[in-house]
Amino acid sequence: MKQKRFSEERIIKLLQDAKKGEKSVEELCREAECSTASFSTWKAKYGDATVIETRRLRQLERENERLLKLVGQQRLELEGMKEILAKKR
């Protein structure tokens, strides 16, 4: 898996600095060595989120992924059982 160049904490700090309005977005991007397109993508993704909120979101996404796998496995088991029961009849 490709390693991310910017951590979520760093991205959020950059977005918060831009929100303050002390420097232009272009200046902030130049200092952080990122493109304005990346900045726009991050702004759309994170918005006004805080570091704590993004960590919680990441945790919820992992939990959701785990639960979806469990449901998928259960569905396969049920379908297998139905096929076995149908063959016995």
C-alpha positions in Angstrom: 0.0 0.0 0.0 1.3 3.4 -0.9 2.4 5.5 2.1 0.7 8.8 2.4 2.9 11.9 2.3 0.7 14.0 4.5 -0.8 12.8 7.8 -4.4 13.7 8.6 -3.2 15.9 11.4 -1.0 17.8 9.0 -3.8 18.2 6.5 -6.2 19.5 9.1 -3.6 21.9 10.4 -3.1 23.2 6.9 -6.9 23.6 6.4 -7.2 25.4 9.7 -4.4 27.8 8.8 -6.1 28.5 5.5 -9.4 29.2 7.3 -7.6 31.8 9.5 -6.9 33.8 6.3 -3.5 35.1 7.4 -1.9 33.6 4.2 -3.3 32.7 0.9 -4.0 29.2 -0.1 -1.2 29.3 -2.7 1.3 30.4 -0.1 0.3 27.7 2.4 0.5 25.1 -0.3 3.9 26.2 -1.4 5.2 26.1 2.2 3.7 22.6 2.7 4.9 21.5 -0.7 1.5 20.3 -2.0 -0.6 21.3 -4.9 -3.7 23.5 -4.7 -5.6 20.6 -6.3 -4.7 18.4 -3.3 -5.7 21.2 -1.0 -9.1 21.4 -2.7 -9.5 17.6 -2.4 -8.7 17.7 1.3 -11.0 20.6 1.9 -13.9 18.6 0.3 -13.0 15.5 2.3 -12.3 16.9 5.7 -14.1 20.3 5.7 -14.1 21.8 9.2 -13.2 18.5 10.9 -10.9 18.3 13.9 -8.1 15.8 14.5 -10.3 14.0 17.0 -13.2 13.8 14.6 -11.1 12.4 11.8 -9.6 9.7 14.1 -13.1 8.8 15.2 -14.3 8.6 11.6 -11.3 6.4 10.7 -12.2 4.1 13.6 -15.8 3.9 12.6 -14.8 3.1 9.0 -12.7 0.2 10.2 -15.5 -1.1 12.3 -18.0 -0.8 9.5 -15.6 -2.7 7.2 -15.3 -5.5 9.8 -19.0 -5.7 10.2 -19.6 -5.8 6.5 -17.2 -8.8 6.2 -19.0 -10.6 9.0 -22.4 -10.1 7.3 -21.0 -11.3 4.0 -19.6 -14.4 5.6 -22.9 -15.1 7.3 -24.8 -14.6 4.1 -22.5 -17.2 2.3 -23.1 -19.7 5.2 -26.8 -19.3 5.0 -26.9 -19.7 1.2 -24.8 -22.9 1.6 -27.1 -24.3 4.2 -30.1 -23.5 2.0 -28.5 -25.4 -0.9 -27.8 -28.4 1.3 -31.4 -28.4 2.6 -32.8 -28.1 -0.9 -30.7 -31.1 -2.1 -32.0 -33.3 0.8 -35.6 -32.8 -0.2 
